[in-house]
Amino acid sequence: MLWIALHLPALSLESWAATRGPDQAGLPLALLQAQQVLHADALAQACGVRPGMKRATALALAPDLLLGAADVRRDAQALRAVVHVALAFSPSVAWATPAELRGANANPAPSPALVGVRLEVQSCLRYFGGLPALLDRLRAALAPLGHQVRIASAGATTWHSARQGPIRCRACSTC
């Protein structure tokens, strides 16, 4: 079996940022959970804001920082949109949400590295014209969602590979 993993490291932050108005564009953003920074965007990180930091410390480093609350439903809705795109490429799709990971690990802040979608695509390759064509179409279909997505394809190690960053797949040298 050939799997494709879609890793969404900033899903929570991106889904919250999408709800901000245009007047708040260009301001640093951070998500909080239990008065601690859970995620911070690039602008906030440039100011020194880091995950795990207390709310007061983050605001001292970036006084114009926009703070939002982590929201399980919002995250699940954003992930559901990615799953719906994935279902256009394979009938075998599995996913993991931040809330499911919190329950499984009894950890209040699961690693964002575990959030994502997996597709089994071996049976679909011929229909899409091979793996490179399928990956091109998948990237194009995901682009309108506006999420940072890392894609990896391989056998059983796919999920781990997507979390580690971009890799070249075994089937081609272009993706």
C-alpha positions in Angstrom: 0.0 0.0 0.0 1.1 3.5 -0.8 0.1 6.3 1.7 0.2 10.0 1.4 0.4 12.0 4.7 -0.8 15.6 4.9 0.8 17.2 7.9 -0.9 20.5 9.2 1.5 21.9 11.8 -0.3 25.3 12.2 -3.9 24.2 11.7 -5.2 25.6 15.0 -3.5 29.0 14.5 -4.5 29.2 10.8 -8.1 28.4 11.5 -8.3 31.1 14.1 -6.4 33.6 12.0 -9.0 33.1 9.2 -11.7 34.5 11.5 -9.8 37.8 12.1 -10.9 41.0 10.2 -8.8 42.8 7.6 -8.1 45.6 10.1 -6.1 43.1 12.2 -3.9 42.0 9.3 -0.2 42.4 9.9 -0.4 42.0 13.6 1.3 39.2 15.5 -1.0 36.3 16.5 -0.9 33.7 19.2 -3.3 31.0 20.5 -3.7 30.5 24.2 -4.7 27.5 26.2 -4.7 27.7 30.0 -3.0 31.1 29.9 0.0 29.7 28.0 0.9 30.2 24.3 0.0 27.1 22.4 0.9 28.4 18.9 2.5 31.7 17.6 2.7 32.9 14.0 6.0 34.1 12.4 5.4 37.8 13.4 4.9 36.8 17.0 7.9 34.5 17.0 10.0 37.3 15.5 9.1 39.3 18.6 10.3 36.4 20.8 6.9 34.8 21.6 7.2 31.0 21.9 4.8 28.1 22.6 4.7 27.3 26.3 5.3 31.0 27.3 2.9 32.6 29.8 0.4 35.1 28.5 1.8 38.0 30.4 5.4 37.3 29.1 4.1 37.1 25.5 2.3 40.5 25.8 5.4 42.0 27.4 7.4 41.0 24.3 4.7 41.9 21.8 2.3 44.5 23.2 0.2 44.5 19.9 -0.1 40.7 20.0 -3.6 39.4 19.2 -4.5 36.5 21.5 -7.1 33.9 20.7 -8.4 30.9 22.5 -7.8 27.3 21.3 -11.1 26.0 20.0 -11.6 22.2 19.4 -14.6 22.7 17.2 -13.0 25.3 15.0 -9.9 23.0 14.6 -12.2 20.0 13.8 -14.1 22.1 11.2 -10.8 23.2 9.5 -9.5 19.6 9.5 -12.8 18.4 8.1 -12.3 20.7 5.1 -8.9 19.0 4.4 -10.5 15.6 4.8 -13.2 16.5 2.3 -10.5 17.4 -0.2 -8.6 14.2 0.5 -11.7 12.1 -0.1 -11.7 13.4 -3.7 -8.4 11.5 -4.1 -9.0 8.3 -2.1 -11.8 6.5 -0.4 -9.4 5.4 2.4 -8.8 8.5 4.5 -7.9 8.7 8.2 -7.2 11.8 10.3 -6.2 12.9 13.8 -7.5 16.1 15.5 -5.8 17.9 18.4 -8.8 17.0 20.7 -8.4 13.3 19.9 -4.7 13.5 20.6 -5.3 15.3 23.9 -7.7 12.5 25.0 -5.3 9.7 23.8 -2.2 11.1 25.5 -3.9 12.9 28.5 -1.7 15.8 27.6 -3.3 19.3 27.7 -1.2 20.5 24.7 -0.6 17.7 22.1 2.1 18.2 19.6 0.9 19.9 16.5 3.2 17.5 14.6 0.5 14.8 15.0 -2.4 16.6 13.5 -3.1 15.6 9.9 -4.7 13.4 7.3 -3.6 10.2 5.7 -4.7 8.8 2.4 -4.2 5.3 1.0 -3.6 6.0 -2.8 -2.2 2.8 -4.3 -5.5 1.8 -5.9 -6.1 5.3 -7.2 -2.7 6.0 -8.9 -3.8 4.7 -12.4 -6.9 6.9 -12.4 -4.9 10.0 -11.6 -2.0 9.2 -14.0 0.6 8.3 -11.4 1.9 9.7 -8.1 3.4 12.9 -9.5 0.1 13.9 -11.2 -1.9 12.9 -8.1 0.3 15.0 -5.9 0.1 18.0 -8.2 -3.7 17.8 -8.2 -3.8 17.3 -4.5 -1.6 20.4 -3.8 -3.8 22.4 -6.2 -7.0 21.3 -4.4 -5.6 22.1 -1.0 -4.3 25.5 -1.9 -7.6 27.4 -1.6 -7.9 26.3 2.1 -4.9 28.4 2.9 -3.2 26.0 5.3 0.5 25.2 5.6 0.6 21.6 4.4 3.5 19.2 4.3 3.0 16.2 2.0 4.9 12.9 2.2 4.3 9.7 0.4 5.7 6.3 1.2 4.8 3.0 2.8 4.3 2.6 6.6 6.7 5.5 7.5 4.6 8.2 5.8 3.2 9.8 8.9 6.6 10.2 10.5 8.1 11.5 7.3 5.5 14.3 6.9 6.2 15.5 10.4 9.9 15.7 9.7 9.5 18.0 6.8 9.6 17.9 3.0 11.0 14.6 1.6 11.3 13.1 -1.9 9.0 10.2 -2.6 10.2 6.9 -3.8 8.1 6.9 -6.9 9.5 10.1 -8.5 12.2 12.8 -8.1 9.9 15.8 -8.6 7.8 16.0 -5.5 
